[in-house]
Amino acid sequence: MMLRGSCLCGQVHFKVNGALSSPTACHCIQCRKQSGHYFASANVNKSDLELTGAEHLSWYHASEKVRRGFCSKCGSWMFWEPIHRDWTSISLGVFDGATSVKLEQHIFVANKGDYYEIADGLPQKAQ
């Protein structure tokens, strides 16, 4: 199954030509500040990710090991990528249509906001 997605303004499009990992919801401070809530994403091998409009994609280096990709036109946060790994994490919110994946777990819940509860019964990791 080929999955497709794009940013809000449509300047950046992608195709995934491989399988997605089981997705996680990250509640760390960086993900909350970047997304405005928490970040739900799934990983894909870089070789299975095809980008169109990559010239509109900007990368914020959140640390020496990780960068975060967003559309420079509309600001849609699309990717989280460890620099020295062969995979990219894609925001579940930027896919067009169904992904056929379900959240597997919550991570960094020790840093979650105090304004919501996690009550879906999925495993929760403090860090």
MDAnalysis code that builds the backbone (N, CA, C; Angstrom):
import MDAnalysis as mda
import numpy as np

u = mda.Universe.empty(381, n_residues=127, atom_resindex=np.repeat(np.arange(127), 3), trajectory=True)
u.add_TopologyAttr("name", ["N", "CA", "C"] * 127)
u.add_TopologyAttr("resid", np.arange(1, 128))
u.add_TopologyAttr("resname", ["MET", "MET", "LEU", "ARG", "GLY", "SER", "CYS", "LEU", "CYS", "GLY", "GLN", "VAL", "HIS", "PHE", "LYS", "VAL", "ASN", "GLY", "ALA", "LEU", "SER", "SER", "PRO", "THR", "ALA", "CYS", "HIS", "CYS", "ILE", "GLN", "CYS", "ARG", "LYS", "GLN", "SER", "GLY", "HIS", "TYR", "PHE", "ALA", "SER", "ALA", "ASN", "VAL", "ASN", "LYS", "SER", "ASP", "LEU", "GLU", "LEU", "THR", "GLY", "ALA", "GLU", "HIS", "LEU", "SER", "TRP", "TYR", "HIS", "ALA", "SER", "GLU", "LYS", "VAL", "ARG", "ARG", "GLY", "PHE", "CYS", "SER", "LYS", "CYS", "GLY", "SER", "TRP", "MET", "PHE", "TRP", "GLU", "PRO", "ILE", "HIS", "ARG", "ASP", "TRP", "THR", "SER", "ILE", "SER", "LEU", "GLY", "VAL", "PHE", "ASP", "GLY", "ALA", "THR", "SER", "VAL", "LYS", "LEU", "GLU", "GLN", "HIS", "ILE", "PHE", "VAL", "ALA", "ASN", "LYS", "GLY", "ASP", "TYR", "TYR", "GLU", "ILE", "ALA", "ASP", "GLY", "LEU", "PRO", "GLN", "LYS", "ALA", "GLN"])
u.atoms.positions = np.array([
    [0.843, -1.182, 0.000],
    [0.000, 0.000, 0.000],
    [0.888, 1.245, 0.000],
    [0.666, 2.149, -0.939],
    [1.404, 3.393, -0.979],
    [0.603, 4.456, -0.236],
    [1.271, 5.158, 0.668],
    [0.642, 6.236, 1.422],
    [1.149, 7.564, 0.884],
    [0.277, 8.565, 0.948],
    [0.629, 9.903, 0.480],
    [0.256, 10.916, 1.549],
    [0.901, 12.073, 1.459],
    [0.571, 13.143, 2.380],
    [1.139, 14.453, 1.897],
    [0.792, 15.513, 2.628],
    [1.278, 16.842, 2.268],
    [1.144, 17.784, 3.458],
    [1.749, 18.943, 3.293],
    [1.596, 20.002, 4.280],
    [0.250, 20.690, 4.046],
    [-0.083, 21.642, 4.889],
    [-1.364, 22.339, 4.802],
    [-1.533, 23.103, 3.499],
    [-0.480, 23.771, 3.025],
    [-0.598, 24.579, 1.810],
    [-0.366, 23.792, 0.528],
    [0.130, 22.556, 0.642],
    [0.335, 21.712, -0.524],
    [1.659, 21.915, -1.230],
    [2.568, 22.694, -0.670],
    [3.866, 22.909, -1.307],
    [4.790, 21.701, -1.157],
    [4.637, 20.956, -0.051],
    [5.465, 19.770, 0.186],
    [4.560, 18.545, 0.158],
    [4.871, 17.610, -0.706],
    [4.137, 16.345, -0.825],
    [5.108, 15.201, -0.584],
    [4.569, 14.075, -0.137],
    [5.421, 12.895, 0.008],
    [4.640, 11.644, -0.324],
    [5.393, 10.611, -0.676],
    [4.865, 9.258, -0.864],
    [5.696, 8.336, 0.009],
    [5.051, 7.358, 0.600],
    [5.744, 6.324, 1.363],
    [5.566, 5.028, 0.592],
    [6.664, 4.451, 0.143],
    [6.631, 3.238, -0.665],
    [6.984, 1.989, 0.142],
    [6.857, 2.068, 1.449],
    [7.173, 0.942, 2.320],
    [6.260, 0.950, 3.534],
    [6.569, 0.080, 4.468],
    [5.735, -0.060, 5.664],
    [6.078, 1.000, 6.704],
    [5.059, 1.463, 7.403],
    [5.244, 2.350, 8.553],
    [5.452, 1.507, 9.800],
    [6.222, 2.029, 10.727],
    [6.356, 1.374, 12.025],
    [5.075, 1.589, 12.822],
    [4.943, 0.894, 13.932],
    [3.836, 1.171, 14.845],
    [4.066, 2.554, 15.429],
    [3.068, 3.429, 15.373],
    [3.283, 4.807, 15.790],
    [3.301, 5.000, 17.308],
    [3.942, 6.093, 17.704],
    [3.996, 6.498, 19.102],
    [3.500, 7.936, 19.219],
    [3.107, 8.283, 20.425],
    [2.746, 9.659, 20.756],
    [3.802, 10.166, 21.730],
    [4.522, 11.212, 21.347],
    [5.591, 11.758, 22.179],
    [5.095, 13.005, 22.903],
    [5.275, 13.008, 24.211],
    [4.820, 14.103, 25.065],
    [5.988, 14.918, 25.613],
    [7.178, 14.834, 24.997],
    [8.346, 15.571, 25.490],
    [8.133, 17.078, 25.290],
    [8.933, 17.844, 25.983],
    [8.827, 19.301, 25.915],
    [9.008, 19.808, 24.484],
    [10.015, 19.301, 23.767],
    [10.264, 19.776, 22.406],
    [9.081, 19.488, 21.486],
    [8.544, 18.276, 21.541],
    [7.398, 17.943, 20.675],
    [6.176, 18.776, 21.031],
    [5.957, 18.994, 22.331],
    [4.807, 19.804, 22.738],
    [4.955, 21.247, 22.270],
    [6.149, 21.799, 22.399],
    [6.353, 23.182, 21.960],
    [6.260, 23.313, 20.438],
    [6.782, 22.341, 19.715],
    [6.756, 22.409, 18.258],
    [5.343, 22.207, 17.710],
    [4.609, 21.252, 18.267],
    [3.304, 20.908, 17.713],
    [2.137, 21.647, 18.366],
    [2.337, 22.130, 19.580],
    [1.246, 22.759, 20.308],
    [0.483, 21.793, 21.187],
    [0.822, 20.531, 21.147],
    [0.183, 19.518, 21.989],
    [1.174, 18.379, 22.176],
    [0.948, 17.233, 21.565],
    [1.944, 16.171, 21.522],
    [2.051, 15.692, 20.089],
    [3.095, 14.917, 19.803],
    [3.417, 14.552, 18.428],
    [3.201, 13.060, 18.224],
    [2.251, 12.706, 17.380],
    [2.003, 11.305, 17.020],
    [2.641, 11.054, 15.658],
    [3.500, 10.035, 15.595],
    [4.236, 9.794, 14.360],
    [4.561, 8.315, 14.182],
    [4.922, 7.977, 12.958],
    [5.377, 6.630, 12.614],
    [6.658, 6.763, 11.792],
    [7.512, 5.780, 11.910],
    [8.801, 5.797, 11.210],
    [8.722, 5.056, 9.881],
    [9.575, 5.500, 8.949],
    [9.698, 4.850, 7.651],
    [11.168, 4.917, 7.245],
    [11.635, 3.916, 6.538],
    [12.999, 3.955, 6.015],
    [13.138, 5.129, 5.061],
    [14.243, 5.849, 5.158],
    [14.464, 7.005, 4.278],
    [14.378, 6.623, 2.812],
    [14.831, 5.432, 2.476],
    [14.790, 4.988, 1.075],
    [13.359, 4.768, 0.581],
    [12.389, 4.668, 1.496],
    [10.986, 4.474, 1.124],
    [10.188, 5.777, 1.108],
    [10.861, 6.901, 1.358],
    [10.199, 8.203, 1.411],
    [10.589, 9.026, 0.185],
    [9.589, 9.440, -0.564],
    [9.801, 10.236, -1.770],
    [9.172, 11.609, -1.574],
    [9.972, 12.664, -1.685],
    [9.499, 14.032, -1.469],
    [9.342, 14.786, -2.778],
    [8.308, 15.612, -2.839],
    [8.118, 16.574, -3.920],
    [7.960, 17.932, -3.249],
    [8.648, 18.929, -3.760],
    [8.609, 20.255, -3.143],
    [9.567, 20.381, -1.977],
    [10.604, 19.563, -1.981],
    [11.580, 19.575, -0.883],
    [12.235, 20.947, -0.717],
    [12.218, 21.774, -1.755],
    [12.789, 23.117, -1.634],
    [11.997, 23.991, -0.659],
    [10.761, 23.581, -0.343],
    [9.932, 24.305, 0.622],
    [10.020, 23.702, 2.023],
    [10.822, 22.677, 2.170],
    [10.997, 22.021, 3.462],
    [12.180, 22.660, 4.184],
    [11.949, 23.101, 5.402],
    [13.021, 23.658, 6.229],
    [13.278, 22.702, 7.379],
    [14.527, 22.655, 7.805],
    [14.914, 21.760, 8.901],
    [15.421, 22.574, 10.080],
    [14.853, 22.307, 11.237],
    [15.297, 22.911, 12.482],
    [16.117, 21.868, 13.231],
    [17.366, 22.171, 13.508],
    [18.236, 21.245, 14.241],
    [17.987, 21.440, 15.730],
    [17.153, 20.576, 16.296],
    [16.766, 20.662, 17.699],
    [17.901, 20.246, 18.626],
    [18.841, 19.484, 18.116],
    [20.024, 19.063, 18.868],
    [21.078, 18.612, 17.855],
    [22.197, 18.148, 18.352],
    [23.240, 17.641, 17.451],
    [22.820, 16.334, 16.788],
    [21.834, 15.657, 17.347],
    [21.433, 14.334, 16.861],
    [20.118, 14.323, 16.090],
    [19.309, 15.356, 16.227],
    [17.942, 15.324, 15.693],
    [17.598, 16.627, 14.977],
    [16.844, 16.485, 13.877],
    [16.299, 17.652, 13.200],
    [14.804, 17.451, 12.973],
    [14.094, 18.564, 12.832],
    [12.640, 18.553, 12.662],
    [12.304, 19.284, 11.365],
    [11.544, 18.641, 10.489],
    [11.243, 19.207, 9.182],
    [9.852, 19.797, 9.116],
    [9.757, 21.013, 8.567],
    [8.465, 21.674, 8.434],
    [8.412, 22.460, 7.130],
    [7.199, 22.724, 6.659],
    [7.018, 23.505, 5.438],
    [7.363, 24.960, 5.736],
    [8.240, 25.542, 4.913],
    [8.636, 26.932, 5.123],
    [7.553, 27.920, 4.694],
    [6.529, 27.450, 3.995],
    [5.434, 28.334, 3.560],
    [4.306, 28.390, 4.590],
    [3.801, 27.223, 5.021],
    [2.647, 27.203, 5.925],
    [2.990, 26.803, 7.359],
    [4.198, 26.277, 7.576],
    [4.625, 25.917, 8.922],
    [4.235, 24.528, 9.379],
    [3.573, 23.749, 8.540],
    [3.188, 22.393, 8.949],
    [4.410, 21.595, 9.366],
    [4.362, 21.039, 10.574],
    [5.449, 20.201, 11.066],
    [5.204, 18.800, 10.541],
    [6.138, 18.293, 9.755],
    [5.929, 17.051, 9.034],
    [6.839, 15.916, 9.468],
    [8.104, 16.211, 9.784],
    [9.083, 15.152, 10.002],
    [9.915, 15.379, 11.262],
    [10.342, 14.301, 11.831],
    [11.322, 14.264, 12.924],
    [12.354, 13.254, 12.482],
    [13.629, 13.648, 12.501],
    [14.628, 12.775, 11.897],
    [15.928, 12.751, 12.699],
    [16.322, 11.563, 13.177],
    [17.660, 11.446, 13.752],
    [18.675, 11.525, 12.614],
    [19.663, 12.382, 12.770],
    [20.568, 12.714, 11.672],
    [21.387, 11.527, 11.171],
    [21.834, 10.679, 12.066],
    [22.725, 9.583, 11.661],
    [22.007, 8.235, 11.614],
    [20.739, 8.233, 11.319],
    [19.967, 6.992, 11.194],
    [19.382, 6.907, 9.799],
    [18.863, 5.755, 9.437],
    [18.333, 5.559, 8.086],
    [16.812, 5.603, 8.048],
    [16.187, 6.269, 9.019],
    [14.737, 6.377, 9.036],
    [14.302, 7.799, 9.375],
    [13.062, 8.103, 9.002],
    [12.437, 9.393, 9.264],
    [11.094, 9.126, 9.932],
    [10.758, 9.947, 10.882],
    [9.474, 9.851, 11.552],
    [8.528, 10.866, 10.904],
    [7.340, 10.417, 10.515],
    [6.374, 11.273, 9.815],
    [5.175, 11.523, 10.717],
    [4.774, 12.773, 10.814],
    [3.599, 13.140, 11.591],
    [2.364, 12.443, 11.022],
    [1.599, 11.788, 11.884],
    [0.397, 11.096, 11.400],
    [-0.644, 12.074, 10.859],
    [-0.600, 13.314, 11.313],
    [-1.571, 14.308, 10.881],
    [-1.394, 14.808, 9.459],
    [-0.268, 14.538, 8.819],
    [-0.041, 15.053, 7.461],
    [-0.327, 14.026, 6.364],
    [-0.762, 12.832, 6.751],
    [-1.134, 11.834, 5.743],
    [-2.487, 12.178, 5.142],
    [-2.637, 11.903, 3.863],
    [-3.917, 12.060, 3.182],
    [-4.676, 10.747, 3.320],
    [-5.755, 10.746, 4.057],
    [-6.561, 9.535, 4.206],
    [-6.027, 8.610, 5.279],
    [-6.538, 7.396, 5.261],
    [-6.230, 6.400, 6.285],
    [-4.802, 5.883, 6.158],
    [-4.199, 5.579, 7.302],
    [-2.844, 5.025, 7.334],
    [-2.841, 3.538, 7.669],
    [-3.935, 3.037, 8.229],
    [-4.059, 1.639, 8.670],
    [-3.103, 1.293, 9.809],
    [-2.665, 2.278, 10.577],
    [-1.848, 2.032, 11.764],
    [-2.592, 2.553, 12.989],
    [-2.235, 2.033, 14.143],
    [-2.822, 2.461, 15.416],
    [-1.694, 2.765, 16.384],
    [-1.893, 3.770, 17.233],
    [-0.879, 4.095, 18.229],
    [-0.501, 2.864, 19.027],
    [0.815, 2.729, 19.285],
    [1.336, 1.606, 20.044],
    [1.610, 1.986, 21.497],
    [2.101, 3.221, 21.700],
    [2.486, 3.633, 23.046],
    [2.637, 5.148, 23.125],
    [2.731, 5.633, 24.368],
    [3.025, 7.033, 24.664],
    [4.421, 7.080, 25.269],
    [5.217, 8.075, 24.851],
    [6.567, 8.201, 25.393],
    [6.762, 9.603, 25.982],
    [7.713, 9.713, 26.890],
    [8.017, 10.951, 27.598],
    [6.801, 11.511, 28.323],
    [6.001, 10.623, 28.897],
    [4.796, 11.067, 29.601],
    [5.115, 11.824, 30.888],
    [6.326, 11.695, 31.414],
    [6.719, 12.479, 32.588],
    [6.719, 13.972, 32.267],
    [6.775, 14.316, 30.981],
    [6.792, 15.717, 30.555],
    [5.471, 16.190, 29.966],
    [4.433, 15.375, 30.029],
    [3.159, 15.744, 29.405],
    [2.561, 16.975, 30.060],
    [1.684, 17.637, 29.346],
    [1.005, 18.805, 29.888],
    [0.047, 18.415, 31.005],
    [-0.219, 19.351, 31.894],
    [-1.132, 19.076, 33.010],
    [-2.596, 19.272, 32.637],
    [-2.869, 19.677, 31.419],
    [-4.223, 19.989, 30.988],
    [-4.947, 18.817, 30.326],
    [-4.308, 17.650, 30.249],
    [-4.954, 16.486, 29.648],
    [-4.515, 15.215, 30.351],
    [-5.329, 14.189, 30.197],
    [-5.035, 12.858, 30.730],
    [-4.846, 11.903, 29.565],
    [-4.054, 10.883, 29.789],
    [-3.884, 9.815, 28.796],
    [-4.691, 8.634, 29.322],
    [-5.791, 8.352, 28.667],
    [-6.704, 7.337, 29.191],
    [-7.085, 6.296, 28.137],
    [-6.195, 6.062, 27.171],
    [-6.536, 5.121, 26.096],
    [-6.086, 3.703, 26.383],
    [-5.423, 3.475, 27.530],
    [-5.000, 2.143, 27.917],
    [-3.713, 1.657, 27.274],
    [-3.084, 2.473, 26.439],
    [-1.836, 2.089, 25.797],
    [-0.680, 2.211, 26.782],
    [0.403, 1.451, 26.556],
    [1.578, 1.570, 27.437],
    [2.106, 3.006, 27.457],
    [2.616, 3.396, 28.626],
    [3.176, 4.728, 28.822],
    [4.588, 4.604, 29.379],
    [5.539, 5.261, 28.708],
    [6.918, 5.276, 29.182],
    [7.227, 6.673, 29.712],
    [7.789, 6.720, 30.915],
    [8.104, 8.002, 31.542],
    [9.060, 8.830, 30.694],
    [10.077, 8.167, 30.118],
    [11.065, 8.864, 29.285],
    [11.245, 8.201, 27.968],
])
